[in-house]
């Protein structure tokens, strides 16, 4: 399972992540995600401003999971 990580402080941010995750065939990171099923992470360009995302990325690095940065299309 591929997980999408990014800021989730507001309803709009959570909605944007949910929509993007669906478009990419991933799931939005939530406390319900089973880490044993995670095979990789996608992170949004602004993920560093979210403490939860920083913790998730740190854990992913410890587990040796691949982490890919999504780029903003302008």
C-alpha positions in Angstrom: 0.0 0.0 0.0 1.3 3.5 -0.9 0.6 6.2 1.6 0.3 9.9 0.9 1.6 12.2 3.6 1.1 16.0 4.0 -0.4 18.6 6.2 -3.9 17.7 7.6 -4.6 20.6 9.9 -7.8 21.7 8.2 -10.7 20.1 6.5 -9.5 21.5 3.2 -6.1 20.0 3.6 -7.5 16.6 4.5 -9.9 16.8 1.5 -7.1 17.7 -0.8 -4.9 14.8 0.4 -7.8 12.4 0.1 -8.5 13.5 -3.4 -4.9 13.4 -4.5 -4.4 10.0 -2.8 -7.4 8.6 -4.8 -6.1 10.0 -8.0 -2.7 8.4 -7.4 -4.0 5.0 -6.2 -2.7 5.7 -2.7 -4.3 6.2 0.7 -4.1 9.3 3.0 -2.1 8.7 6.1 -4.3 8.3 9.2 -3.9 6.6 12.5 -5.8 3.6 11.1 -3.1 2.8 8.5 -1.5 -0.6 9.2 2.2 0.0 8.9 2.8 -3.7 8.2 1.0 -3.1 4.8 2.8 0.0 3.8 5.2 -0.4 0.9 6.1 3.3 0.2 5.3 6.9 0.9 4.5 9.9 -1.3 5.0 13.3 0.4 3.5 16.6 -0.7 5.8 19.6 -1.2 4.8 21.2 2.1 4.9 18.1 4.3 7.7 19.4 6.5 5.3 21.9 8.2 3.2 19.1 9.7 4.7 17.5 12.8 2.7 14.3 12.2 4.1 14.0 8.7 7.6 14.6 9.9 7.2 11.8 12.4 5.7 9.4 9.8 8.6 10.2 7.4 11.1 9.6 10.2 9.5 6.2 10.9 9.5 5.3 7.2 13.2 6.0 7.0 13.8 3.8 10.0 11.9 1.0 8.3 13.8 1.6 5.1 10.6 2.3 3.1 10.9 4.3 -0.1 9.8 8.0 0.1 9.0 9.9 -3.0 8.5 13.7 -3.1 5.5 14.9 -5.2 6.2 18.1 -7.1 3.8 21.0 -7.6 2.7 21.5 -11.2 2.5 25.2 -11.9 
